[in-house]
Amino acid sequence: MKTIVTHSGPFHADDCFAVAAILLFLSGEEVKVVRTRESSFFYSGDFVVDVGREYDSKRNRFDHHQLGVEPRENGIPYSSIGLVWKEYGEKIAKSARASKIVEERLIMPIDAGDNGFDLFTSTNKATSPFTVSAVIGSFMPTSTEEKTFDEGFFEALEIAKQVLSREILHAIDQVEVEDKFEEAFQAAKDKRIVVLDTSSTSWKKKALEHKEVLFVIHPYDENSFSARTVKKEKDGFEARLSFPDMWAGKEGEELQMITGVKDAKFCHLKKFVAFANSKEGAVELAEKALAISKDYL
């Protein structure tokens, strides 16, 4: 039996996800998770995370609270999950590319939050993003509950395992879809419109690498195709080219009349996506939008 040791008492996203990652790495083995601050366990545990004041990946010691743990090249410090992922992420996610996607999307934000490292500037003081760290924090016992920290931790651990497992699956999918996108882009006669045969939208980051791309066509469900705009920036909402103002919020016959596309179904009010019954109709919607825009004639 393998033993994973982490600290007792209040818990956070970094220790929850660090334990979750090791459990995925040890999948199929018998594992015991021990929450304690008794130092004898720091020597006997097979894995020790977020406690013990030692970082030695060769001995599976993954604490980050002591001096000497260097941050990433991008400046984001490591927390316990970041150190575990650095050692085992590629094996857990099955490839270096998928591991990097999970690190950028999930691991780095947890590391940053645990180390007081700002990633974003708030544009509205009335609210803040509800982060994955906040999700884990919601399992902490309240003052009115007869619930222990250990009970809350193990509840949160199940969620962390599910989230990490799903993010790995999406990362693997993103690698495959990005390769398909690159092939479709290279084959496209008009580089402004890329047509895919998958309903996944995991191409979005890849599309940012090609400034020519303005619309991506792909299946939406069993009965429709979407023509989707491409963002100017990864974390923004502004599109490189939106659908025409006169299409916004229109659907059915009204949209068909305005666009001249016989099977047009709907254009979102915010003009970032439009739908048609067929792939040809979705392509035609994109072509019509290009024709209307003076900037892309």
ZALO-290622 format. One record per residue (C-alpha): residue number from 0; residue in one letter; x, y, z. Coordinates in steps of 0.02 Angstrom, whole numbers. Layout:
N
(r NUM; A; (X; Y; Z)),
...
***
This chain:
297
(r 0; M; (0; 0; 0)),
(r 1; K; (62; 175; -44)),
(r 2; T; (37; 318; 79)),
(r 3; I; (6; 500; 32)),
(r 4; V; (34; 621; 175)),
(r 5; T; (-32; 798; 181)),
(r 6; H; (-68; 920; 321)),
(r 7; S; (-219; 913; 436)),
(r 8; G; (-334; 1059; 477)),
(r 9; P; (-396; 1185; 349)),
(r 10; F; (-367; 1134; 168)),
(r 11; H; (-349; 1224; 1)),
(r 12; A; (-355; 1186; -184)),
(r 13; D; (-168; 1154; -196)),
(r 14; D; (-161; 1010; -71)),
(r 15; C; (-327; 937; -132)),
(r 16; F; (-272; 936; -313)),
(r 17; A; (-96; 876; -269)),
(r 18; V; (-169; 723; -183)),
(r 19; A; (-294; 701; -326)),
(r 20; A; (-154; 702; -455)),
(r 21; I; (-53; 572; -360)),
(r 22; L; (-208; 462; -343)),
(r 23; L; (-230; 470; -532)),
(r 24; F; (-45; 430; -555)),
(r 25; L; (-62; 280; -439)),
(r 26; S; (-225; 223; -518)),
(r 27; G; (-254; 38; -485)),
(r 28; E; (-143; 32; -330)),
(r 29; E; (-201; 27; -150)),
(r 30; V; (-175; 199; -75)),
(r 31; K; (-201; 277; 96)),
(r 32; V; (-214; 466; 120)),
(r 33; V; (-156; 529; 290)),
(r 34; R; (-189; 706; 351)),
(r 35; T; (-73; 751; 493)),
(r 36; R; (60; 871; 556)),
(r 37; E; (151; 733; 650)),
(r 38; S; (329; 743; 581)),
(r 39; S; (360; 556; 590)),
(r 40; F; (240; 535; 443)),
(r 41; F; (345; 655; 339)),
(r 42; Y; (484; 526; 339)),
(r 43; S; (380; 369; 315)),
(r 44; G; (254; 426; 184)),
(r 45; D; (281; 374; 4)),
(r 46; F; (221; 547; -51)),
(r 47; V; (218; 703; 58)),
(r 48; V; (130; 858; -10)),
(r 49; D; (107; 1036; 54)),
(r 50; V; (191; 998; 220)),
(r 51; G; (362; 949; 286)),
(r 52; R; (459; 1100; 221)),
(r 53; E; (550; 997; 92)),
(r 54; Y; (549; 990; -98)),
(r 55; D; (637; 839; -170)),
(r 56; S; (548; 763; -319)),
(r 57; K; (661; 609; -318)),
(r 58; R; (596; 568; -144)),
(r 59; N; (418; 627; -182)),
(r 60; R; (425; 773; -60)),
(r 61; F; (320; 917; -128)),
(r 62; D; (311; 1062; -6)),
(r 63; H; (329; 1242; -65)),
(r 64; H; (326; 1343; 97)),
(r 65; Q; (514; 1348; 123)),
(r 66; L; (647; 1452; 38)),
(r 67; G; (732; 1383; -116)),
(r 68; V; (582; 1334; -225)),
(r 69; E; (611; 1430; -385)),
(r 70; P; (460; 1497; -482)),
(r 71; R; (422; 1458; -663)),
(r 72; E; (506; 1556; -800)),
(r 73; N; (344; 1655; -821)),
(r 74; G; (355; 1710; -639)),
(r 75; I; (209; 1606; -572)),
(r 76; P; (266; 1520; -411)),
(r 77; Y; (236; 1336; -379)),
(r 78; S; (120; 1269; -247)),
(r 79; S; (109; 1084; -202)),
(r 80; I; (1; 1039; -352)),
(r 81; G; (119; 1130; -469)),
(r 82; L; (268; 1034; -402)),
(r 83; V; (176; 868; -415)),
(r 84; W; (119; 909; -592)),
(r 85; K; (295; 960; -642)),
(r 86; E; (355; 785; -594)),
(r 87; Y; (206; 677; -647)),
(r 88; G; (94; 782; -760)),
(r 89; E; (158; 712; -924)),
(r 90; K; (132; 533; -863)),
(r 91; I; (-42; 570; -795)),
(r 92; A; (-100; 666; -950)),
(r 93; K; (-15; 542; -1070)),
(r 94; S; (79; 676; -1169)),
(r 95; A; (184; 832; -1146)),
(r 96; R; (60; 938; -1245)),
(r 97; A; (-91; 882; -1145)),
(r 98; S; (6; 906; -983)),
(r 99; K; (51; 1084; -1031)),
(r 100; I; (-131; 1124; -1073)),
(r 101; V; (-189; 1062; -903)),
(r 102; E; (-50; 1158; -817)),
(r 103; E; (-94; 1321; -903)),
(r 104; R; (-282; 1303; -881)),
(r 105; L; (-297; 1227; -707)),
(r 106; I; (-132; 1207; -615)),
(r 107; M; (-56; 1380; -637)),
(r 108; P; (-211; 1473; -576)),
(r 109; I; (-214; 1364; -419)),
(r 110; D; (-27; 1394; -392)),
(r 111; A; (-48; 1581; -417)),
(r 112; G; (-195; 1594; -297)),
(r 113; D; (-108; 1493; -162)),
(r 114; N; (46; 1605; -172)),
(r 115; G; (-44; 1773; -180)),
(r 116; F; (10; 1800; -361)),
(r 117; D; (-111; 1909; -461)),
(r 118; L; (-161; 1845; -632)),
(r 119; F; (-301; 1966; -676)),
(r 120; T; (-353; 2145; -645)),
(r 121; S; (-536; 2164; -596)),
(r 122; T; (-640; 2273; -711)),
(r 123; N; (-793; 2273; -599)),
(r 124; K; (-774; 2290; -411)),
(r 125; A; (-951; 2226; -379)),
(r 126; T; (-900; 2044; -405)),
(r 127; S; (-754; 1927; -435)),
(r 128; P; (-729; 1764; -533)),
(r 129; F; (-781; 1608; -438)),
(r 130; T; (-621; 1509; -452)),
(r 131; V; (-583; 1324; -433)),
(r 132; S; (-499; 1371; -268)),
(r 133; A; (-665; 1444; -211)),
(r 134; V; (-753; 1283; -260)),
(r 135; I; (-635; 1182; -149)),
(r 136; G; (-653; 1312; -11)),
(r 137; S; (-841; 1287; -12)),
(r 138; F; (-813; 1116; 69)),
(r 139; M; (-732; 1193; 222)),
(r 140; P; (-839; 1169; 379)),
(r 141; T; (-945; 1318; 429)),
(r 142; S; (-964; 1377; 608)),
(r 143; T; (-1137; 1299; 618)),
(r 144; E; (-1090; 1125; 556)),
(r 145; E; (-1036; 973; 655)),
(r 146; K; (-913; 929; 520)),
(r 147; T; (-726; 901; 532)),
(r 148; F; (-591; 970; 419)),
(r 149; D; (-549; 792; 368)),
(r 150; E; (-729; 760; 314)),
(r 151; G; (-729; 919; 211)),
(r 152; F; (-561; 878; 134)),
(r 153; F; (-612; 705; 75)),
(r 154; E; (-774; 775; 2)),
(r 155; A; (-673; 907; -91)),
(r 156; L; (-546; 776; -145)),
(r 157; E; (-679; 681; -243)),
(r 158; I; (-724; 841; -336)),
(r 159; A; (-541; 880; -369)),
(r 160; K; (-515; 706; -443)),
(r 161; Q; (-666; 727; -557)),
(r 162; V; (-615; 901; -613)),
(r 163; L; (-435; 849; -647)),
(r 164; S; (-490; 693; -740)),
(r 165; R; (-609; 794; -849)),
(r 166; E; (-478; 927; -884)),
(r 167; I; (-357; 792; -939)),
(r 168; L; (-487; 721; -1059)),
(r 169; H; (-520; 894; -1129)),
(r 170; A; (-333; 925; -1148)),
(r 171; I; (-311; 763; -1245)),
(r 172; D; (-458; 815; -1353)),
(r 173; Q; (-382; 987; -1379)),
(r 174; V; (-220; 912; -1444)),
(r 175; E; (-316; 809; -1572)),
(r 176; V; (-430; 952; -1624)),
(r 177; E; (-286; 1074; -1640)),
(r 178; D; (-200; 954; -1759)),
(r 179; K; (-361; 939; -1860)),
(r 180; F; (-378; 1128; -1862)),
(r 181; E; (-200; 1150; -1927)),
(r 182; E; (-233; 1024; -2067)),
(r 183; A; (-396; 1111; -2113)),
(r 184; F; (-314; 1282; -2111)),
(r 185; Q; (-174; 1227; -2225)),
(r 186; A; (-299; 1147; -2346)),
(r 187; A; (-420; 1295; -2347)),
(r 188; K; (-424; 1398; -2507)),
(r 189; D; (-492; 1547; -2413)),
(r 190; K; (-391; 1556; -2251)),
(r 191; R; (-524; 1668; -2173)),
(r 192; I; (-644; 1522; -2157)),
(r 193; V; (-591; 1355; -2083)),
(r 194; V; (-710; 1206; -2092)),
(r 195; L; (-697; 1065; -1964)),
(r 196; D; (-787; 898; -1946)),
(r 197; T; (-792; 899; -1755)),
(r 198; S; (-914; 983; -1637)),
(r 199; S; (-775; 1018; -1512)),
(r 200; T; (-724; 1200; -1489)),
(r 201; S; (-551; 1155; -1427)),
(r 202; W; (-478; 1240; -1581)),
(r 203; K; (-501; 1415; -1507)),
(r 204; K; (-323; 1438; -1442)),
(r 205; K; (-249; 1368; -1602)),
(r 206; A; (-351; 1489; -1707)),
(r 207; L; (-267; 1635; -1619)),
(r 208; E; (-102; 1582; -1698)),
(r 209; H; (-171; 1616; -1874)),
(r 210; K; (-220; 1798; -1894)),
(r 211; E; (-306; 1763; -2060)),
(r 212; V; (-443; 1656; -1981)),
(r 213; L; (-606; 1749; -1949)),
(r 214; F; (-736; 1609; -1945)),
(r 215; V; (-734; 1425; -1901)),
(r 216; I; (-871; 1309; -1965)),
(r 217; H; (-910; 1149; -1872)),
(r 218; P; (-1054; 1034; -1823)),
(r 219; Y; (-1155; 1098; -1675)),
(r 220; D; (-1277; 956; -1646)),
(r 221; E; (-1366; 822; -1749)),
(r 222; N; (-1469; 952; -1841)),
(r 223; S; (-1359; 1104; -1865)),
(r 224; F; (-1189; 1179; -1902)),
(r 225; S; (-1116; 1335; -1823)),
(r 226; A; (-1015; 1476; -1899)),
(r 227; R; (-914; 1543; -1753)),
(r 228; T; (-808; 1699; -1742)),
(r 229; V; (-628; 1702; -1680)),
(r 230; K; (-579; 1809; -1531)),
(r 231; K; (-446; 1942; -1543)),
(r 232; E; (-371; 1884; -1377)),
(r 233; K; (-379; 1724; -1275)),
(r 234; D; (-461; 1802; -1123)),
(r 235; G; (-564; 1934; -1212)),
(r 236; F; (-735; 1931; -1291)),
(r 237; E; (-708; 2046; -1441)),
(r 238; A; (-707; 1954; -1607)),
(r 239; R; (-591; 1987; -1752)),
(r 240; L; (-749; 2008; -1856)),
(r 241; S; (-926; 1995; -1786)),
(r 242; F; (-1080; 1951; -1885)),
(r 243; P; (-1176; 2102; -1954)),
(r 244; D; (-1279; 2207; -1834)),
(r 245; M; (-1437; 2177; -1935)),
(r 246; W; (-1423; 1989; -1901)),
(r 247; A; (-1412; 2003; -1712)),
(r 248; G; (-1545; 1902; -1623)),
(r 249; K; (-1634; 1853; -1784)),
(r 250; E; (-1692; 1676; -1818)),
(r 251; G; (-1790; 1567; -1939)),
(r 252; E; (-1875; 1649; -2087)),
(r 253; E; (-1827; 1824; -2032)),
(r 254; L; (-1641; 1779; -2032)),
(r 255; Q; (-1659; 1685; -2196)),
(r 256; M; (-1737; 1838; -2276)),
(r 257; I; (-1602; 1956; -2213)),
(r 258; T; (-1455; 1843; -2256)),
(r 259; G; (-1518; 1756; -2412)),
(r 260; V; (-1462; 1590; -2336)),
(r 261; K; (-1606; 1467; -2357)),
(r 262; D; (-1571; 1359; -2205)),
(r 263; A; (-1508; 1494; -2085)),
(r 264; K; (-1573; 1459; -1909)),
(r 265; F; (-1513; 1588; -1783)),
(r 266; C; (-1384; 1724; -1753)),
(r 267; H; (-1338; 1760; -1573)),
(r 268; L; (-1383; 1932; -1505)),
(r 269; K; (-1198; 1963; -1467)),
(r 270; K; (-1152; 1918; -1647)),
(r 271; F; (-1015; 1791; -1607)),
(r 272; V; (-1101; 1638; -1682)),
(r 273; A; (-1233; 1595; -1812)),
(r 274; F; (-1316; 1430; -1856)),
(r 275; A; (-1382; 1342; -2011)),
(r 276; N; (-1456; 1171; -2043)),
(r 277; S; (-1312; 1121; -2157)),
(r 278; K; (-1124; 1143; -2169)),
(r 279; E; (-1149; 1232; -2335)),
(r 280; G; (-1271; 1352; -2253)),
(r 281; A; (-1150; 1392; -2112)),
(r 282; V; (-1010; 1424; -2236)),
(r 283; E; (-1127; 1537; -2335)),
(r 284; L; (-1167; 1637; -2177)),
(r 285; A; (-981; 1666; -2150)),
(r 286; E; (-956; 1715; -2332)),
(r 287; K; (-1103; 1836; -2325)),
(r 288; A; (-1032; 1916; -2167)),
(r 289; L; (-865; 1939; -2254)),
(r 290; A; (-948; 2015; -2406)),
(r 291; I; (-1041; 2142; -2298)),
(r 292; S; (-886; 2196; -2203)),
(r 293; K; (-790; 2331; -2294)),
(r 294; D; (-631; 2286; -2197)),
(r 295; Y; (-623; 2110; -2269)),
(r 296; L; (-681; 2129; -2448)),
***
